[in-house]
Amino acid sequence: MAAARIFSEMEVSLACWALGCSSIRGGAAGGAGADSFHARFKQGNTLVRSGNPEDALPVFQELQIEEPSDLSLQYAIGCAHYGSAEHHAAGGHIEDAAAAFARAQSAFEAAASASKGMLRRNAAFNGANCMARNALVGVSHVDIEKSISDFRKAIEGYHGLLAQYPGFAEAQQNLDHMQYQLKKL
């Protein structure tokens, strides 16, 4: 079975302009404040993409003070936490990874309330991915009952996502993989 997107680095491809979010930047179309926000948002995304999610978090958190209701920013924070969780997992720091996956999931859940379809869909997908990665990373480090519970939560997350977005191939692939992994336990 081919590896699903949850098994690769988190893609941070949602730049503000790609989502059409520029209109929510506090009024000024093309104003200096909007340009500064946009530049710092891009800087944070660049840090995540270059493998420095921990460095991106303060950038995004500072922007959150300016735009606390910006859901694309919540999504970016989720991506940074997800990247941080992967770094912790790779280093064998499973408890730190689990905490970072939980923070990422929380940020993605907030972003999933967006009215924009792609942001809502991707946030819900990555929230389910957080549950899946947490289950997969923790499987050899926690008791079997906790592992089974984590796998079931991830599977429920993908089922919920597919109920909203039937035909979402990546979500179906991840669901199939998690069901397979659960059977192996």
C-alpha positions in Angstrom: 0.0 0.0 0.0 1.4 3.4 -1.0 2.2 5.8 1.8 -0.4 8.5 2.3 0.2 12.2 2.9 0.4 11.7 6.6 3.7 9.9 6.2 5.5 12.8 4.5 6.4 16.2 5.6 3.4 18.5 6.1 2.8 20.7 3.1 2.4 24.3 3.9 1.0 25.5 0.6 -1.7 27.8 1.9 -0.3 31.2 1.4 -2.8 34.0 2.2 -3.3 35.1 -1.4 -3.9 31.5 -2.6 -6.9 31.3 -0.3 -8.3 34.7 -1.2 -7.9 35.9 2.3 -6.4 39.3 1.5 -9.7 41.0 2.0 -9.7 40.1 5.7 -6.5 41.9 6.5 -7.9 44.8 8.4 -9.3 47.0 5.8 -6.5 48.4 3.8 -6.3 46.9 0.3 -2.7 47.2 -0.4 -1.9 49.3 2.7 1.4 49.2 4.5 -0.1 47.2 7.4 -1.5 44.5 5.0 1.9 44.3 3.2 3.8 43.9 6.5 1.3 41.2 7.7 1.6 39.4 4.3 5.4 39.5 4.3 5.7 38.1 7.9 3.1 35.4 7.0 5.2 34.5 4.0 8.3 34.4 6.2 6.6 32.0 8.6 5.5 29.7 5.8 9.1 29.8 4.4 10.4 28.8 7.8 8.0 25.8 8.0 8.8 24.7 4.5 12.5 24.9 5.1 12.3 22.6 8.1 12.3 25.2 10.9 8.7 25.0 12.3 9.8 26.0 15.8 11.2 29.3 14.4 7.9 29.9 12.5 5.7 29.7 15.6 6.8 33.0 17.2 6.2 34.7 13.8 2.7 33.3 13.5 1.9 33.9 17.1 2.9 37.6 16.8 0.7 37.9 13.7 -2.1 36.3 15.7 -2.1 39.3 18.1 -2.8 41.5 15.1 -5.4 39.2 13.5 -6.8 36.9 16.2 -9.7 35.6 14.1 -7.6 34.9 10.9 -8.3 31.3 10.1 -5.6 31.0 7.5 -3.2 31.9 10.3 -4.7 29.2 12.5 -4.0 26.8 9.7 -0.4 28.0 9.4 0.1 27.6 13.2 -1.2 24.1 12.9 1.3 23.3 10.2 4.1 24.7 12.3 3.0 22.6 15.3 2.7 19.5 13.0 6.3 20.1 11.7 7.5 20.5 15.3 5.8 17.2 16.3 7.5 15.4 13.4 10.9 16.7 14.6 10.1 15.5 18.1 9.0 12.1 16.8 12.1 11.7 14.7 14.3 12.4 17.7 12.4 9.8 19.8 10.7 12.4 22.0 7.3 10.8 21.9 5.6 12.8 24.7 6.7 16.1 23.1 5.5 14.8 19.7 2.1 13.9 21.2 1.8 17.4 22.8 2.7 19.1 19.5 0.3 16.9 17.5 -2.4 17.9 20.0 -1.6 21.6 19.5 -1.6 21.2 15.8 -4.9 19.4 15.9 -6.4 22.2 18.0 -5.3 24.8 15.5 -6.6 22.8 12.5 -9.9 22.4 14.3 -10.2 26.1 14.6 -9.2 26.6 11.0 -11.8 24.0 9.9 -14.6 26.4 10.9 -13.7 28.6 7.9 -16.3 29.4 5.3 -13.7 28.9 2.5 -14.0 25.4 1.2 -10.3 24.5 0.6 -9.2 25.9 3.9 -12.0 24.1 5.7 -11.3 20.8 3.9 -7.5 21.0 4.3 -7.8 21.9 8.0 -10.1 19.0 8.6 -7.8 16.6 6.7 -4.8 17.7 8.6 -6.6 17.5 11.9 -7.3 13.8 11.1 -3.7 13.5 10.0 -2.6 14.7 13.5 -4.6 12.0 15.1 -3.2 9.4 12.7 0.4 10.4 13.1 0.0 10.6 16.9 -1.3 7.0 16.8 1.5 5.8 14.5 4.3 7.5 16.4 3.0 6.3 19.8 2.2 2.7 18.9 5.5 1.3 20.1 5.8 3.6 23.1 2.4 3.3 24.8 0.2 0.5 26.1 -1.8 -1.4 23.5 -5.2 -0.1 24.7 -4.1 3.5 24.3 -2.7 2.7 20.8 -6.0 1.1 19.8 -8.0 4.1 21.1 -5.7 6.5 19.2 -6.1 4.5 15.9 -9.9 4.5 16.3 -10.0 8.2 16.9 -8.0 8.7 13.7 -10.2 6.4 11.7 -13.3 8.3 13.0 -11.7 11.5 11.9 -11.2 10.2 8.4 -14.8 8.8 8.3 -16.1 12.2 9.3 -14.0 14.0 6.7 -15.1 11.6 4.0 -18.8 12.1 5.0 -18.3 15.8 4.3 -16.0 15.4 1.3 -16.9 12.1 -0.5 -14.3 11.2 -3.1 -11.4 12.9 -1.3 -8.8 10.4 -2.4 -6.0 11.3 0.1 -8.4 11.0 3.0 -9.6 7.6 1.7 -6.0 6.4 1.3 -5.2 7.5 4.8 -8.3 5.8 6.2 -7.4 2.6 4.5 -3.9 2.7 5.8 -5.0 3.4 9.4 -7.5 0.5 9.2 -4.8 -1.8 7.9 -2.4 -0.6 10.7 -5.1 -1.2 13.4 -5.7 -4.7 12.1 -1.9 -5.4 12.5 -2.1 -4.5 16.2 
